């Protein structure tokens, strides 16, 4: 019990730190700003923000959502993403304070920027998808016991299969139904989850999309970020193994 609590605390702290970088990436990259270069500056007056005021979650809480230099409102996106990443870490290492939990946390942290960028911009950057795929090859064995050959075949079949679905839809309906990044993302997920995990992820993502489509029935033709649903579904499915669900 103690090790699970300690794992949850460690995961929460690490997640908040990673979340700060993920939030910066999601805010800067779409506007073609460097993610790594340049100091953090105030959105209100442009002054550099001291390191002491960049503590994940705590700085925003202590400042009550206002910049201390000029009083401008702080974009809540940063603390929200930091909290999301912190919860991913806490759940992962709380469920399994081991290499399996570490792999689950890394999986969630790699999925989070893809989830947010697709949700906000309908964009799944190839560089992030490739990073997710390479990490799956390296860390997938920690997450579950799916053989490497099954992971590779799952990635190939899932990626090509979803690409064919998207192509067929476009030919029949004369409009795009899937983004080019969705098949690549599903292929990368196959390197983490294997065949059964991919099937479950697709089903879960479809149910999420259907529920949201029904909720947004007044905008039937509005685009839905299916890649974001795949990210959410994949991490939820991955958490089942530490819970003892086969």
BADODO-727181 format. One record per residue (C-alpha): x, y, z; residue in three letters. Coordinates in steps of 0.5 Angstrom, whole numbers. Example, Ala and Ser with C-alpha at 12.3 -4.5 7.8 and 13.67 -1.06 7.14 Angstrom:
25 / -9 / 16 / ALA
27 / -2 / 14 / SER
# end
This chain:
0 / 0 / 0 / UNK
6 / 5 / 2 / UNK
9 / 4 / -5 / UNK
3 / 5 / -9 / UNK
2 / 12 / -5 / UNK
9 / 14 / -6 / UNK
9 / 12 / -13 / UNK
2 / 16 / -14 / UNK
6 / 22 / -11 / UNK
12 / 21 / -15 / UNK
8 / 20 / -21 / UNK
4 / 27 / -20 / UNK
10 / 31 / -19 / UNK
14 / 28 / -25 / UNK
7 / 29 / -29 / UNK
7 / 36 / -27 / UNK
14 / 38 / -29 / UNK
13 / 34 / -36 / UNK
6 / 38 / -37 / UNK
9 / 44 / -36 / UNK
13 / 43 / -42 / UNK
7 / 39 / -46 / UNK
3 / 46 / -45 / UNK
9 / 50 / -48 / UNK
10 / 45 / -54 / UNK
2 / 45 / -55 / UNK
2 / 53 / -55 / UNK
8 / 55 / -59 / UNK
9 / 49 / -64 / UNK
2 / 51 / -68 / UNK
4 / 58 / -69 / UNK
11 / 56 / -71 / UNK
15 / 58 / -65 / UNK
21 / 55 / -62 / UNK
19 / 50 / -56 / UNK
26 / 49 / -53 / UNK
29 / 56 / -55 / UNK
27 / 63 / -51 / UNK
25 / 64 / -44 / UNK
18 / 64 / -42 / UNK
15 / 71 / -42 / UNK
9 / 74 / -39 / UNK
3 / 74 / -44 / UNK
1 / 81 / -42 / UNK
7 / 85 / -42 / UNK
12 / 81 / -45 / UNK
17 / 81 / -39 / UNK
21 / 75 / -38 / UNK
18 / 70 / -32 / UNK
23 / 69 / -27 / UNK
24 / 61 / -25 / UNK
21 / 62 / -18 / UNK
14 / 63 / -22 / UNK
15 / 57 / -26 / UNK
13 / 52 / -21 / UNK
8 / 47 / -24 / UNK
1 / 48 / -21 / UNK
4 / 52 / -15 / UNK
6 / 58 / -19 / UNK
-1 / 59 / -22 / UNK
-5 / 57 / -15 / UNK
-1 / 62 / -11 / UNK
-2 / 68 / -16 / UNK
-9 / 67 / -17 / UNK
-9 / 66 / -24 / UNK
-6 / 73 / -25 / UNK
1 / 75 / -27 / UNK
5 / 78 / -22 / UNK
9 / 83 / -26 / UNK
3 / 87 / -29 / UNK
-4 / 83 / -27 / UNK
-6 / 80 / -33 / UNK
-10 / 74 / -33 / UNK
-6 / 68 / -34 / UNK
-8 / 63 / -40 / UNK
-11 / 57 / -36 / UNK
-9 / 52 / -41 / UNK
-2 / 51 / -37 / UNK
-4 / 49 / -31 / UNK
-10 / 45 / -34 / UNK
-5 / 41 / -38 / UNK
0 / 41 / -32 / UNK
-6 / 38 / -28 / UNK
-8 / 33 / -33 / UNK
0 / 30 / -34 / UNK
0 / 30 / -26 / UNK
-6 / 26 / -26 / UNK
-3 / 21 / -31 / UNK
3 / 20 / -27 / UNK
-1 / 19 / -21 / UNK
-5 / 14 / -24 / UNK
0 / 10 / -27 / UNK
5 / 10 / -22 / UNK
0 / 9 / -16 / UNK
-3 / 3 / -20 / UNK
4 / 0 / -21 / UNK
10 / 3 / -18 / UNK
14 / -1 / -22 / UNK
17 / -1 / -29 / UNK
10 / -3 / -32 / UNK
7 / 4 / -29 / UNK
13 / 8 / -31 / UNK
12 / 5 / -38 / UNK
4 / 7 / -37 / UNK
6 / 14 / -35 / UNK
11 / 15 / -41 / UNK
5 / 12 / -46 / UNK
0 / 17 / -43 / UNK
5 / 23 / -43 / UNK
7 / 22 / -50 / UNK
0 / 21 / -52 / UNK
-2 / 28 / -48 / UNK
1 / 33 / -53 / UNK
-2 / 29 / -59 / UNK
-9 / 29 / -56 / UNK
-9 / 36 / -55 / UNK
-6 / 38 / -61 / UNK
-11 / 34 / -65 / UNK
-17 / 37 / -60 / UNK
-15 / 44 / -61 / UNK
-12 / 44 / -68 / UNK
-14 / 38 / -72 / UNK
-6 / 36 / -72 / UNK
-2 / 30 / -71 / UNK
5 / 32 / -72 / UNK
9 / 26 / -75 / UNK
15 / 28 / -71 / UNK
11 / 26 / -65 / UNK
7 / 20 / -68 / UNK
14 / 17 / -70 / UNK
17 / 19 / -63 / UNK
11 / 15 / -60 / UNK
12 / 9 / -65 / UNK
20 / 9 / -63 / UNK
18 / 9 / -55 / UNK
13 / 3 / -56 / UNK
18 / -1 / -59 / UNK
23 / 0 / -53 / UNK
18 / 1 / -47 / UNK
12 / -4 / -50 / UNK
15 / -10 / -47 / UNK
15 / -6 / -40 / UNK
7 / -5 / -41 / UNK
5 / -12 / -43 / UNK
7 / -18 / -45 / UNK
5 / -18 / -52 / UNK
11 / -21 / -57 / UNK
15 / -16 / -61 / UNK
12 / -20 / -68 / UNK
5 / -19 / -66 / UNK
6 / -11 / -64 / UNK
10 / -10 / -71 / UNK
4 / -14 / -75 / UNK
-1 / -10 / -71 / UNK
2 / -3 / -73 / UNK
2 / -5 / -80 / UNK
-5 / -8 / -81 / UNK
-8 / -3 / -76 / UNK
-5 / 3 / -80 / UNK
-6 / 0 / -87 / UNK
-13 / -2 / -85 / UNK
-15 / 5 / -83 / UNK
-12 / 9 / -89 / UNK
-16 / 4 / -93 / UNK
-22 / 6 / -89 / UNK
-21 / 13 / -90 / UNK
-19 / 12 / -97 / UNK
-25 / 9 / -99 / UNK
-30 / 14 / -95 / UNK
-27 / 19 / -99 / UNK
-28 / 16 / -106 / UNK
-35 / 14 / -104 / UNK
-37 / 21 / -100 / UNK
-33 / 25 / -104 / UNK
-30 / 28 / -98 / UNK
-25 / 27 / -93 / UNK
-27 / 23 / -87 / UNK
-20 / 21 / -84 / UNK
-14 / 26 / -83 / UNK
-8 / 23 / -86 / UNK
-5 / 23 / -79 / UNK
-10 / 18 / -76 / UNK
-7 / 12 / -79 / UNK
0 / 13 / -77 / UNK
-3 / 14 / -70 / UNK
-6 / 8 / -70 / UNK
0 / 4 / -73 / UNK
4 / 7 / -67 / UNK
-1 / 5 / -62 / UNK
0 / -2 / -65 / UNK
7 / -2 / -63 / UNK
5 / -1 / -55 / UNK
-2 / -5 / -55 / UNK
-2 / -11 / -60 / UNK
-8 / -14 / -63 / UNK
-13 / -14 / -58 / UNK
-11 / -7 / -55 / UNK
-12 / -4 / -62 / UNK
-19 / -7 / -63 / UNK
-21 / -5 / -56 / UNK
-18 / 2 / -57 / UNK
-22 / 3 / -64 / UNK
-28 / 0 / -61 / UNK
-27 / 5 / -55 / UNK
-25 / 11 / -59 / UNK
-31 / 10 / -64 / UNK
-36 / 10 / -58 / UNK
-33 / 16 / -55 / UNK
-34 / 19 / -62 / UNK
-41 / 17 / -63 / UNK
-43 / 19 / -56 / UNK
-40 / 26 / -58 / UNK
-43 / 26 / -64 / UNK
-50 / 25 / -61 / UNK
-49 / 30 / -56 / UNK
-47 / 35 / -62 / UNK
-53 / 33 / -66 / UNK
-54 / 40 / -68 / UNK
-48 / 40 / -72 / UNK
-48 / 33 / -75 / UNK
-43 / 35 / -81 / UNK
-38 / 38 / -76 / UNK
-31 / 35 / -76 / UNK
-29 / 31 / -70 / UNK
-22 / 30 / -68 / UNK
-22 / 22 / -68 / UNK
-14 / 22 / -67 / UNK
-16 / 25 / -60 / UNK
-21 / 20 / -58 / UNK
-16 / 14 / -60 / UNK
-11 / 17 / -55 / UNK
-16 / 18 / -50 / UNK
-18 / 11 / -51 / UNK
-11 / 8 / -52 / UNK
-9 / 10 / -45 / UNK
-15 / 8 / -42 / UNK
-15 / 1 / -45 / UNK
-7 / 1 / -43 / UNK
-9 / 2 / -35 / UNK
-13 / -4 / -35 / UNK
-7 / -9 / -35 / UNK
-5 / -6 / -28 / UNK
-12 / -7 / -26 / UNK
-11 / -14 / -27 / UNK
-16 / -14 / -33 / UNK
-13 / -19 / -39 / UNK
# end
